[in-house]
């Protein structure tokens, strides 16, 4: 029974001490402890095993039990102290709560007393200020009434005075009075429902209408639009009438300005009618001179009549410009066939000078409010070379430097294009003229080049850019600047099309058309070289002058390529933004790139063809009968001689275009090395000593090719890495071929494995050629080929065959085979 009671007590105690994870976490944060007894997941068995891990440790069991009992007694003492300390806490808390409630009741009573007193004070203030508010309202209403009555008195008196002064044409007094009446009337807008106020408002409107009609009649009488000459001139009445018009409806002012300007320019329309001789472009100066005189006359006679803010002088000039543009457009349509380039440029030059004068004299503030016309915004130009020119400087065509960096911006001249815009439809005359001039210029370039011949030989004179190229682009610059001053729209697009046309013609007629014609090709020997072979003659070569000419054409094409790109950028700067996409000189730049490529190919073909007889001689030497290895063979000396003759000339003439000289070296090497290897295969059979001699020759050629970019030069530069890689790769293959030939063919397995290791070429045809060079019989070759096919490594999946270099491609071999058959056929017939 005692054990059961203890068990139940332990279960009850465990249930009581079971805490939630949140409470347990809070306890751990407040009282952090590393003691296992404080852990929530305490396990008594594990704890005892920790205290007594071994049987020997049980010897200290009494000490451990005493420590635990001591710890229990301390915990009991702490719990007892805490429980006793909490005995009186409940009573103290209730007492504090009662005291707080009493304090709140007292505070609430005081607040209620204060609120009652505030309400009584507010009521007292309202009773005191009730009479004062009434007095304030009365004062405000009385002030408003007095002010309104004063305004009404002023309005009534002003309307009466206005009507009387209008009848007497006392415009000076009316100007000030009318503005005051209008200002006073604005105060009565909310009283328009009152009949008397509405009647006064209608009388003011009637007076304004009468004034407008009367002033227009006075101006019509003073400046009749038709009939006899204008009357005596300005008067004080008209000057005061203008002041009145400033207060009236703006349409009255616009009508006055319109009638005056029309009457003032009526003489111009008569003097420069379409059928008059002075109306043509050659006398365009007289139009602008007439306006200058009229403006001077206006300033003297009418300058003080119109208010300054009307800007009458500028308005007259602007209206004159609009009329002139229309009249010029009309007369040019009628006499379009008589327009010549010089006449058109003369008229445009004078007109732009006149527009520059207007910009210096006026601000352009009236361009957007010319009465009776839509606003003519100034021509938006992206011409960076626009500048004001002298007024009366005849034929002053200034050429701006294309290299001067300027950003496109709106013109400073607001009058730019206000008259000269009429010439745009006729600028095709200018474009056609430039087309003819450029055609004649190209023909002259062709004739000059034929007459003067190719450039002189030598590094100082040869290879320079042809003078005609610079002349062409200087002319382009002049045309572009001139056209951009005339228009930045469609004419610029038409001019760029002309530029494209003659850039192509220059590329084909001057550059490609003057490239020397070669009588030999890189594919092999010509018939003439074969016929002269026995006499020791060599293939036809370019002369030094021809080499210099090719280099000059190459340098010129490079200059044209770079300058054409700059020309495209300049054209895009000058043309309107919406037309930029239509400027494209990519095709012309590609044409010059083609000329460069063709020139390099000619240089390569020439040197390649010069080396062909030496390679042919190499393939016909009796390599089987060579008894000892000596110095380099004569054919190597011949190849080196041709290289030393051509390469220094080409390098010196391409000194300014080093990258293209490097391209020449790379292309020559890519052409010469495969051809040399093909001729090696023709050397059969070869003895061991012959193979050693060929290996020596190959090493000599490799040394020369590695030094090719600096051969014959006092200054030795390191060859480009890309070029060196090509030479080493190609000539190493030739050396490997000869080393395979030198190797004994017995045992066959070792020979085949050595071939595969050295050449890494899985093409059976190449292996067949190696066997031919060794002079093996067909039966031996057949066994070798079978063994070769067996020993070839298995190609990876997806590949068509074993590794092979570009030199063993079938196309060059087939080509050389055809050349060899042709050579045999010709010899047989001879």
C-alpha positions in Angstrom: 0.0 0.0 0.0 2.9 2.4 0.8 4.5 1.7 -2.6 1.2 2.4 -4.4 0.7 5.7 -2.5 4.2 6.8 -3.4 3.6 5.9 -7.0 0.4 7.9 -7.1 2.1 10.8 -5.4 4.9 10.7 -8.0 2.4 10.7 -10.8 0.5 13.7 -9.3 3.8 15.6 -8.8 4.8 15.0 -12.4 1.4 16.2 -13.7 1.8 19.3 -11.5 5.4 20.0 -12.7 4.6 19.6 -16.4 5.0 23.0 -18.0 4.2 24.2 -21.5 7.1 24.8 -23.9 6.5 28.6 -23.8 6.8 28.7 -20.0 9.8 26.4 -20.0 11.5 28.7 -22.6 10.7 31.8 -20.5 12.2 30.2 -17.4 15.4 29.2 -19.3 15.8 32.8 -20.5 15.3 34.3 -17.0 17.3 31.6 -15.1 19.8 30.1 -17.5 21.3 26.9 -16.1 23.6 24.1 -17.3 22.5 21.7 -14.5 20.9 18.5 -15.9 18.4 18.6 -13.0 16.9 21.8 -14.5 16.3 20.4 -17.9 12.7 19.8 -19.0 13.5 16.4 -20.5 15.4 15.2 -17.3 16.0 11.4 -17.3 16.9 10.0 -13.9 18.4 6.8 -15.3 20.7 8.7 -17.7 21.7 11.1 -14.8 22.6 8.2 -12.5 24.6 6.5 -15.3 26.4 9.8 -15.7 27.3 9.9 -12.0 28.3 6.2 -11.9 29.6 5.3 -15.4 31.5 2.2 -14.0 31.2 -0.3 -11.2 34.3 1.2 -9.5 32.6 4.6 -9.3 29.9 3.1 -7.0 32.4 3.3 -4.2 31.6 7.0 -3.8 27.8 6.5 -3.7 27.5 7.7 -0.1 29.2 11.0 -1.0 26.9 11.5 -4.0 23.8 10.8 -1.9 24.9 13.2 0.8 25.4 16.0 -1.8 22.0 15.4 -3.4 20.3 15.5 0.1 22.2 18.7 0.9 21.0 20.2 -2.4 17.4 19.1 -1.6 17.5 20.8 1.8 18.7 24.0 0.3 15.9 23.9 -2.3 13.4 23.3 0.5 14.8 26.3 2.4 14.6 28.5 -0.7 11.0 27.5 -1.4 10.0 28.0 2.2 11.5 31.5 2.2 9.7 32.4 -1.0 6.4 31.1 0.2 6.6 33.0 3.5 7.6 36.1 1.7 4.4 35.9 -0.4 2.0 35.6 2.5 1.2 39.3 2.9 1.4 40.2 -0.9 -2.4 39.7 -1.5 -3.4 41.9 1.4 -1.0 44.7 0.3 -2.3 44.5 -3.3 -5.9 44.9 -2.2 -5.0 47.9 -0.1 -3.2 49.6 -3.0 -6.1 48.9 -5.3 -8.6 50.6 -3.0 -6.3 53.6 -2.7 -6.1 53.9 -6.5 -9.9 53.7 -6.8 -10.3 56.5 -4.3 -7.8 58.7 -6.1 -9.6 58.2 -9.4 -13.0 59.2 -7.9 -11.5 62.4 -6.5 -9.9 63.2 -9.9 -13.2 62.6 -11.7 -15.0 65.0 -9.4 -12.4 67.7 -10.0 -12.7 67.3 -13.8 -16.4 67.6 -13.6 -16.2 70.8 -11.6 -13.8 72.3 -14.1 -16.1 71.4 -17.0 -19.1 73.0 -15.4 -17.1 76.2 -14.8 -15.9 76.3 -18.4 -19.5 76.0 -19.7 -20.6 78.8 -17.5 -17.7 81.0 -18.7 -18.4 80.2 -22.4 -22.1 81.2 -21.9 -21.0 84.4 -20.2 -18.7 85.3 -23.1 -21.4 84.6 -25.7 -23.8 87.0 -23.9 -21.1 89.6 -23.8 -20.0 89.4 -27.5 -23.5 88.9 -29.0 -23.9 92.6 -29.5 -20.4 93.0 -30.8 -20.9 90.4 -33.5 -24.0 92.2 -34.7 -22.1 95.4 -34.9 -19.3 93.7 -36.9 -21.7 92.3 -39.4 -23.4 95.6 -39.8 -20.0 97.3 -40.3 -19.0 94.8 -43.0 -22.3 95.1 -44.8 -22.2 98.9 -44.6 -18.6 99.0 -46.0 -19.6 96.7 -48.9 -22.6 98.8 -49.6 -20.6 102.0 -49.6 -17.9 100.4 -51.9 -20.5 99.1 -54.3 -22.3 102.4 -54.4 -19.0 104.1 -55.1 -18.2 101.6 -57.9 -21.7 102.1 -59.2 -21.3 105.8 -59.2 -17.9 105.5 -60.9 -19.4 103.0 -63.5 -22.4 105.2 -64.3 -20.3 108.3 -64.6 -17.6 106.5 -66.5 -20.0 105.1 -69.0 -21.5 108.5 -69.6 -18.1 110.1 -70.1 -17.0 107.2 -72.3 -19.9 107.6 -74.6 -19.3 111.4 -74.8 -15.6 111.0 -75.4 -16.2 108.4 -78.0 -18.4 110.7 -80.0 -15.7 113.4 -79.8 -12.9 111.0 -80.7 -11.0 111.9 -77.6 -9.0 108.7 -77.7 -6.3 109.9 -75.3 -8.8 110.2 -72.4 -10.8 107.2 -73.6 -7.7 104.9 -73.3 -7.3 105.5 -69.5 -11.1 105.8 -68.8 -12.0 102.6 -70.7 -9.5 100.5 -68.8 -10.9 101.8 -65.5 -14.5 101.2 -66.5 -13.6 97.6 -67.5 -11.9 97.0 -64.2 -14.8 98.5 -62.2 -17.3 96.4 -64.2 -15.6 93.2 -63.2 -16.8 93.9 -59.6 -20.4 93.7 -60.8 -20.3 90.3 -62.4 -22.3 88.7 -59.6 -24.9 91.5 -59.8 -25.8 91.0 -63.4 -29.2 89.8 -62.5 -30.1 93.4 -61.5 -31.6 95.2 -64.6 -29.8 98.5 -64.0 -26.3 96.7 -63.7 -27.0 94.7 -66.8 -28.0 97.8 -68.7 -24.7 99.5 -67.7 -22.8 96.4 -68.8 -24.5 96.4 -72.2 -23.8 100.2 -72.6 -20.0 99.4 -71.9 -20.0 96.7 -74.5 -21.8 98.9 -77.0 -19.2 101.7 -76.4 -16.4 99.2 -76.9 -17.9 98.0 -80.2 -18.5 101.5 -81.3 -14.9 102.4 -80.5 -13.6 99.4 -82.4 -15.6 100.3 -85.5 -14.7 103.9 -85.2 -11.0 103.3 -84.8 -11.0 100.9 -87.8 -12.7 103.5 -89.9 -10.2 106.2 -88.8 -7.3 103.9 -89.9 -9.1 103.0 -93.1 -9.5 106.7 -93.8 -5.9 107.5 -92.9 -4.4 104.4 -94.7 -6.8 103.4 -97.5 -6.2 99.9 -98.8 -7.0 100.9 -102.4 -7.1 104.1 -104.3 -4.7 107.0 -104.1 -1.5 107.2 -102.1 -1.6 107.2 -98.3 -2.7 110.4 -96.7 -0.6 112.8 -94.7 0.8 110.3 -92.2 0.5 109.6 -88.5 -1.4 111.8 -86.1 -1.9 112.0 -82.4 -5.4 110.8 -82.8 -4.3 107.6 -84.4 -1.6 107.1 -81.8 -4.2 107.5 -79.0 -6.5 105.2 -80.9 -3.8 102.5 -80.8 -3.7 102.8 -77.0 -7.5 102.3 -77.0 -7.1 99.3 -79.2 -4.8 97.7 -76.6 -7.8 97.7 -74.2 -10.4 96.5 -76.7 -10.9 93.0 -78.1 -7.5 91.7 -79.4 -9.1 91.2 -82.8 -9.4 94.9 -83.2 -5.6 95.3 -82.7 -4.9 92.4 -85.1 -7.2 94.0 -87.7 -5.4 97.3 -87.4 -2.0 95.6 -87.8 -3.2 93.5 -90.7 -4.6 96.5 -92.6 -1.6 98.7 -92.0 0.9 96.0 -93.1 -1.1 95.1 -96.1 -1.3 98.8 -97.2 2.4 99.3 -96.4 3.4 96.3 -98.6 1.0 96.9 -101.4 3.6 98.8 -103.4 6.0 95.8 -103.1 3.4 93.5 -104.7 3.1 95.9 -107.6 6.8 96.5 -108.1 7.7 92.8 -108.0 4.9 91.2 -109.8 5.6 87.9 -111.5 5.8 89.4 -114.9 8.3 92.1 -113.9 12.0 91.7 -114.8 13.0 92.5 -111.2 11.0 89.6 -109.9 13.6 87.0 -111.2 16.3 85.5 -109.0 19.2 87.5 -110.5 17.7 90.7 -109.0 16.7 89.2 -105.7 18.8 91.8 -103.9 16.4 94.5 -105.0 13.6 92.9 -102.9 15.6 93.0 -99.7 16.9 96.5 -100.5 13.3 97.7 -100.9 12.4 96.3 -97.5 15.4 98.1 -95.9 14.2 101.4 -97.3 10.6 100.8 -96.2 11.7 100.0 -92.7 13.8 103.1 -92.5 10.8 105.1 -93.8 8.5 103.5 -91.3 10.7 104.3 -88.4 10.9 107.9 -89.4 7.1 108.4 -90.1 5.3 105.8 -88.0 7.8 104.7 -85.4 6.0 106.7 -82.6 2.5 106.0 -83.7 2.2 102.4 -82.7 2.9 101.1 -79.2 6.4 99.5 -78.8 5.0 96.2 -77.7 3.2 95.8 -81.0 6.7 95.2 -82.7 5.4 96.7 -85.9 8.8 96.8 -87.6 9.3 93.1 -87.0 5.8 92.3 -88.1 6.3 94.2 -91.4 9.5 92.3 -92.0 7.9 88.9 -91.2 5.0 89.6 -93.5 7.4 90.7 -96.2 9.2 87.3 -95.8 6.0 85.3 -96.1 4.9 87.2 -99.2 8.4 86.9 -100.7 8.5 83.2 -100.2 5.2 82.7 -101.9 6.1 85.0 -104.8 9.5 83.4 -105.3 8.0 79.9 -105.2 5.4 81.1 -107.8 7.9 82.6 -110.2 10.3 79.7 -109.9 7.5 77.3 -110.7 6.7 79.3 -113.8 10.3 79.7 -115.0 11.7 76.4 -113.6 13.6 75.7 -116.9 15.6 78.9 -116.6 17.0 78.1 -113.1 20.7 77.4 -113.2 22.9 76.2 -110.5 24.9 79.5 -110.1 21.7 81.5 -110.2 20.1 79.3 -107.6 23.1 79.4 -105.3 23.4 83.2 -105.7 19.7 83.6 -104.7 20.0 81.3 -101.7 23.2 83.0 -100.6 21.6 86.4 -100.7 18.5 85.1 -99.0 20.4 83.5 -96.1 22.4 86.7 -95.7 19.1 88.6 -95.4 17.7 86.1 -92.8 20.9 86.6 -90.8 20.3 90.4 -90.9 16.8 89.8 -89.6 18.1 87.7 -86.7 20.5 90.5 -85.7 17.8 93.2 -85.9 14.8 91.3 -84.4 14.1 88.8 -81.7 11.5 86.7 -83.6 8.8 87.2 -81.0 6.1 87.7 -83.6 6.7 84.6 -85.6 4.0 82.7 -83.6 1.3 85.3 -83.7 1.3 86.8 -87.2 -2.3 87.8 -87.8 -4.1 85.9 -90.4 -1.4 83.3 -90.8 -0.4 80.1 -89.1 2.8 80.1 -87.1 5.8 79.3 -89.3 8.2 77.7 -86.9 11.8 78.2 -87.9 13.4 75.4 -89.8 14.8 72.9 -87.4 18.3 72.2 -88.7 21.0 69.9 -87.4 23.7 71.7 -89.3 26.7 72.3 -87.0 28.3 74.7 -89.4 25.5 77.2 -89.5 26.7 80.8 -88.8 25.7 84.3 -89.6 27.3 85.7 -92.7 28.1 89.3 -93.7 25.1 91.2 -95.1 26.5 92.5 -98.4 29.5 90.3 -98.9 29.1 89.0 -102.5 29.6 85.3 -103.0 31.1 84.7 -99.6 30.9 80.9 -99.5 32.7 79.8 -96.3 33.9 76.3 -96.1 33.8 74.8 -92.6 36.3 72.3 -91.5 34.7 68.9 -91.3 37.0 67.8 -88.5 35.9 70.6 -86.2 33.8 68.8 -83.6 30.4 70.3 -83.1 27.2 68.9 -81.7 24.0 69.2 -83.7 21.8 71.9 -82.2 18.9 74.1 -83.1 19.9 77.2 -85.2 20.4 80.5 -83.3 18.6 82.3 -86.2 14.8 82.1 -85.6 14.3 83.4 -89.2 16.3 80.6 -90.8 14.3 79.2 -93.6 11.5 81.8 -93.4 12.3 82.8 -97.1 14.9 80.3 -98.2 12.5 77.4 -97.6 11.0 78.1 -101.0 14.2 77.0 -102.7 14.0 73.4 -101.4 11.8 72.1 -104.2 14.3 73.3 -106.8 17.5 72.0 -105.1 17.3 69.1 -107.5 19.1 71.5 -109.9 22.0 71.7 -107.4 22.0 67.9 -106.9 22.0 67.2 -110.6 24.9 69.7 -111.0 26.9 67.9 -108.4 26.2 64.7 -110.1 27.6 66.0 -113.4 30.6 67.6 -111.6 31.4 64.4 -109.8 31.2 62.4 -113.0 33.6 64.8 -114.7 35.9 64.7 -111.7 36.0 60.8 -111.8 36.8 60.9 -115.6 39.5 63.5 -114.9 41.0 61.2 -112.2 41.0 58.3 -114.7 42.7 60.4 -117.4 45.3 61.8 -115.0 46.2 58.4 -113.6 46.6 57.0 -117.2 48.7 60.1 -118.2 50.9 60.1 -115.2 51.3 56.3 -114.9 51.8 54.3 -111.8 53.6 55.9 -108.9 57.4 55.9 -108.8 59.1 52.9 -107.2 60.6 53.3 -103.7 59.4 53.4 -100.1 59.2 57.1 -100.0 57.0 57.6 -103.1 55.3 54.2 -103.7 52.4 53.0 -101.6 51.2 56.5 -100.8 47.5 57.4 -101.1 46.5 58.5 -104.6 46.1 62.3 -104.7 42.7 61.9 -106.4 41.3 60.3 -103.3 42.0 63.4 -101.2 40.6 65.6 -103.9 37.4 63.5 -104.0 36.7 63.8 -100.3 37.6 67.5 -100.2 34.9 68.0 -102.9 32.5 65.8 -100.9 33.1 68.0 -97.8 32.5 71.2 -99.7 29.2 69.8 -101.2 28.0 68.5 -97.9 28.6 71.8 -96.1 27.0 73.8 -98.9 23.9 71.5 -99.1 23.5 71.5 -95.3 23.3 75.3 -95.4 20.6 75.0 -98.1 18.5 72.2 -96.6 18.8 69.3 -94.1 15.9 67.3 -95.5 15.4 65.3 -98.7 18.1 67.2 -100.7 20.7 65.8 -98.2 19.4 62.3 -98.8 19.7 62.8 -102.6 23.2 64.2 -102.1 24.2 61.1 -100.0 22.9 58.9 -102.9 25.2 60.8 -105.3 28.1 60.3 -102.9 27.4 56.6 -102.8 27.3 56.4 -106.6 30.7 58.0 -107.1 32.3 56.2 -104.2 31.5 53.0 -106.0 32.7 54.4 -109.3 35.9 55.5 -107.7 36.4 52.1 -106.2 35.9 50.3 -109.6 37.3 52.8 -112.1 40.2 54.3 -110.2 41.2 51.5 -107.8 40.1 48.1 -109.2 40.3 49.3 -112.8 44.0 50.1 -112.4 45.1 47.0 -110.6 47.7 45.2 -112.8 46.5 42.0 -114.5 48.4 38.9 -113.7 49.3 36.3 -116.3 49.7 33.5 -113.8 47.4 32.0 -111.2 48.1 30.6 -107.8 46.8 27.2 -109.0 50.0 26.2 -110.9 52.2 27.0 -113.9 51.2 28.7 -117.1 51.8 27.4 -120.6 54.4 30.0 -121.2 56.3 29.1 -118.1 56.3 25.4 -119.2 57.6 26.3 -122.6 60.4 28.3 -121.2 61.2 25.9 -118.4 64.1 24.2 -120.2 65.7 27.6 -120.8 65.7 28.4 -117.1 63.2 31.3 -117.5 60.9 32.2 -114.7 57.2 32.9 -114.5 56.0 36.4 -115.4 56.2 38.7 -112.4 54.9 42.2 -111.6 57.5 44.9 -112.0 58.5 47.0 -109.1 56.3 49.9 -110.3 53.4 47.5 -110.5 54.0 46.3 -107.0 54.1 49.9 -105.8 50.9 50.7 -107.7 49.1 47.8 -106.0 50.3 49.0 -102.6 49.2 52.5 -103.4 45.7 51.2 -104.4 45.6 49.2 -101.2 46.5 52.2 -99.1 44.1 54.4 -101.0 41.3 51.9 -100.4 42.0 51.8 -96.7 41.9 55.6 -96.5 38.6 55.6 -98.5 37.2 53.0 -96.1 38.0 55.0 -93.0 37.0 58.3 -94.6 33.7 56.9 -95.9 32.8 55.9 -92.3 33.5 59.4 -91.1 31.5 60.8 -94.0 28.5 58.7 -93.0 28.7 60.0 -89.4 28.9 63.6 -90.6 25.9 63.1 -93.0 23.9 61.7 -90.1 24.8 64.8 -88.0 23.6 67.2 -90.6 20.4 65.5 -91.8 17.1 65.8 -90.0 16.7 63.3 -87.2 13.7 61.6 -88.9 16.0 60.9 -92.0 19.0 59.6 -90.2 18.1 55.9 -90.8 18.2 56.5 -94.6 21.9 57.4 -94.5 23.8 54.1 -95.0 27.2 53.8 -96.7 27.8 50.2 -95.6 27.8 49.0 -99.2 30.5 51.4 -100.2 32.6 50.5 -97.3 32.3 46.8 -98.3 33.4 47.8 -101.8 36.6 49.3 -100.5 37.1 46.3 -98.3 36.8 44.1 -101.5 39.5 46.3 -103.2 41.8 45.8 -100.3 41.2 42.0 -100.4 41.8 41.9 -104.1 45.0 43.9 -103.8 46.4 41.6 -101.1 45.4 38.6 -103.3 47.3 40.0 -106.3 50.5 40.5 -104.2 50.1 36.9 -102.9 49.5 35.5 -106.4 52.5 37.3 -107.8 55.0 36.0 -105.2 53.3 32.6 -105.3 53.7 32.3 -109.0 57.3 33.5 -108.8 58.1 30.5 -106.6 56.3 28.0 -108.8 59.2 27.2 -111.1 61.5 26.5 -108.1 59.0 24.1 -106.6 58.5 22.4 -110.0 62.3 22.0 -110.3 62.3 20.5 -106.8 59.7 17.9 -107.7 61.7 16.9 -110.9 65.1 16.5 -109.2 66.4 12.8 -109.0 66.2 12.5 -105.2 67.0 8.8 -105.4 70.4 9.4 -106.8 71.5 12.1 -104.3 74.8 10.8 -102.8 75.5 13.3 -100.0 73.9 16.1 -98.1 75.2 19.6 -98.9 74.1 23.2 -98.6 70.6 24.2 -99.4 69.4 23.2 -102.9 69.2 25.7 -105.8 65.4 25.8 -105.7 65.5 27.0 -102.1 67.9 29.7 -103.1 65.5 30.7 -105.9 62.5 30.8 -103.5 64.4 32.9 -101.0 65.6 35.2 -103.8 62.0 35.9 -104.9 60.9 36.5 -101.3 63.8 38.9 -100.7 62.9 40.8 -103.9 59.2 41.2 -103.3 58.6 41.3 -99.6 60.8 44.4 -98.7 59.1 46.4 -101.4 55.7 45.4 -100.2 56.6 46.0 -96.6 58.0 49.5 -97.2 55.0 50.5 -99.4 52.6 49.2 -96.7 54.4 50.8 -93.8 51.4 53.0 -93.0 49.0 50.0 -93.1 50.9 47.4 -91.1 47.9 45.2 -90.5 47.4 44.6 -94.2 51.1 43.6 -94.6 50.5 41.1 -91.9 47.5 39.8 -93.8 49.6 39.5 -96.9 52.2 37.4 -95.0 49.5 35.1 -93.6 47.8 34.6 -97.0 51.1 33.9 -98.7 52.1 31.4 -96.1 48.7 29.7 -96.3 49.1 29.4 -100.0 52.8 28.5 -100.3 53.0 25.8 -97.6 50.3 23.5 -98.9 51.8 23.9 -102.4 55.2 23.0 -101.1 53.8 19.9 -99.4 52.1 18.9 -102.6 55.3 19.2 -104.5 57.1 17.1 -101.8 54.7 14.3 -102.5 55.8 14.4 -106.2 59.4 13.8 -105.2 59.5 10.0 -105.6 61.3 7.9 -105.1 63.5 9.4 -102.4 66.6 7.9 -101.0 67.7 8.3 -97.4 70.3 10.9 -98.3 67.7 12.7 -100.6 65.2 12.8 -97.7 67.9 14.3 -95.5 68.6 17.0 -98.1 64.9 17.7 -98.4 64.7 18.0 -94.7 67.5 20.5 -94.7 65.9 22.5 -97.4 62.6 22.4 -95.5 64.2 23.7 -92.4 65.8 26.5 -94.5 62.5 27.5 -95.9 60.9 27.4 -92.5 63.6 29.8 -91.1 63.0 32.2 -94.0 59.2 32.0 -93.6 59.4 32.7 -89.9 61.6 35.8 -90.7 59.3 36.8 -93.6 57.8 40.0 -92.0 61.2 41.4 -91.2 63.3 40.0 -94.1 65.6 42.5 -95.7 64.9 45.1 -93.0 67.5 46.7 -90.7 64.9 46.8 -87.9 63.9 43.3 -86.8 60.5 43.1 -85.4 59.0 40.0 -83.8 56.5 38.4 -86.1 52.9 38.3 -85.0 52.0 35.2 -83.0 49.2 34.2 -85.3 51.6 34.2 -88.3 54.3 32.3 -86.5 51.7 29.6 -85.4 50.7 29.1 -89.1 54.3 28.7 -90.3 55.3 26.4 -87.5 52.2 24.2 -88.0 52.6 23.9 -91.7 56.3 23.4 -92.0 56.4 21.0 -89.1 54.0 18.8 -91.1 56.4 18.9 -94.0 59.3 17.9 -91.7 57.2 15.1 -90.3 56.5 13.8 -93.8 60.2 13.6 -94.6 61.0 12.0 -91.2 58.5 9.3 -92.0 60.0 8.8 -95.4 63.5 8.5 -93.8 62.2 5.9 -91.3 62.8 2.2 -92.3 59.6 0.4 -93.4 60.6 -2.8 -91.6 59.1 -3.9 -89.3 55.8 -2.7 -91.0 53.9 -2.3 -87.7 56.5 0.0 -86.3 56.5 2.1 -89.5 52.7 2.4 -89.5 52.6 3.3 -85.8 55.3 5.9 -86.3 53.4 7.4 -89.3 50.2 7.7 -87.3 52.1 9.2 -84.3 54.0 11.8 -86.3 51.4 12.9 -88.9 48.2 12.2 -87.1 46.6 11.8 -90.5 44.0 9.0 -91.0 43.7 9.6 -94.8 44.8 6.5 -96.7 45.7 8.6 -99.8 48.3 10.5 -97.8 49.8 7.2 -96.5 49.8 6.0 -100.1 51.8 9.1 -101.2 54.3 8.4 -98.4 54.8 4.8 -99.7 55.3 6.2 -103.2 58.0 8.5 -102.0 59.8 5.6 -100.4 59.6 3.7 -103.7 57.9 0.6 -102.4 56.4 -1.9 -104.8 52.6 -2.2 -105.2 52.5 -5.5 -103.4 54.3 -4.1 -100.4 52.1 -1.0 -100.5 49.0 -3.1 -100.5 50.1 -5.0 -97.3 51.1 -1.7 -95.7 47.7 -0.1 -96.5 45.9 -3.1 -95.0 48.0 -2.8 -91.9 47.5 0.9 -91.8 43.7 0.6 -91.8 43.9 -2.0 -89.0 46.2 0.1 -86.9 44.1 3.3 -87.2 42.6 4.3 -83.9 38.8 4.0 -83.7 37.3 7.5 -84.4 35.0 8.9 -81.8 31.2 8.6 -82.4 29.8 11.2 -84.6 33.0 12.0 -86.5 33.5 11.1 -90.1 37.2 10.1 -89.9 40.5 10.4 -88.3 42.2 13.7 -87.6 43.6 15.5 -90.6 45.1 18.9 -91.2 43.8 21.3 -93.7 46.8 20.7 -96.0 45.6 17.1 -96.7 42.2 18.2 -97.8 41.2 16.6 -101.1 40.5 19.7 -103.1 44.1 21.1 -103.4 45.4 17.6 -104.2 42.8 17.0 -106.9 43.7 20.4 -108.3 47.4 19.7 -108.4 46.7 16.3 -110.0 44.8 18.0 -112.8 47.7 20.4 -113.2 50.1 17.5 -113.4 48.1 15.8 -116.1 47.9 19.0 -118.0 51.7 19.4 -117.7 52.3 15.9 -119.0 49.9 16.4 -121.9 51.6 19.6 -123.0 55.1 18.1 -122.8 53.9 15.1 -124.8 52.6 17.3 -127.6 55.8 19.3 -127.6 
